[in-house]
Amino acid sequence: MPVKSIKIDTEAYDRLRQCKQPGESFSEVTKRVVLPPLDVKAWLKRVRNNPLSSEAIEAVEAQIANRRRPSKRDR
């Protein structure tokens, strides 16, 4: 497989190294940590072909409503 060399700063290298598991290459950790971009067209097609149930829609709406509530923790 062809390879490319890249330059990253020390902080980026340290963060990448911290994610690295024993025996894992930097290429493998990068592929594991950096997810591929979302294919929006494919996602919309799946949603159109498999619409959410009423229960699922209510659960999503409840989660969104809970996010809008101010936190009760002390600041």
C-alpha positions, 0 to 999 in steps of 0.5 A, spaced: 500 500 500 502 506 498 504 511 504 504 519 504 509 522 509 505 528 513 508 533 518 504 534 525 506 538 531 508 535 537 501 536 541 498 533 535 503 527 535 502 526 543 494 526 542 495 521 537 500 517 541 495 517 547 490 514 542 494 508 540 493 501 542 499 496 543 501 493 536 496 498 533 500 503 527 499 510 527 495 509 520 490 504 524 489 509 530 487 514 525 482 510 521 479 508 528 479 515 531 477 519 525 471 517 522 469 518 515 465 523 513 457 522 513 454 521 506 448 525 507 445 523 501 445 515 503 443 517 510 437 521 507 435 515 502 435 510 508 431 515 512 426 515 507 426 508 505 425 506 513 421 512 516 422 512 524 416 509 528 412 514 532 415 512 538 422 513 536 420 520 534 417 521 541 424 519 544 428 523 539 423 529 541 424 528 548 432 528 548 432 534 544 427 537 549 432 535 555 438 538 551 434 545 552 433 545 559 438 549 563 443 545 567 441 544 575 449 543 577 452 549 580 457 553 576 
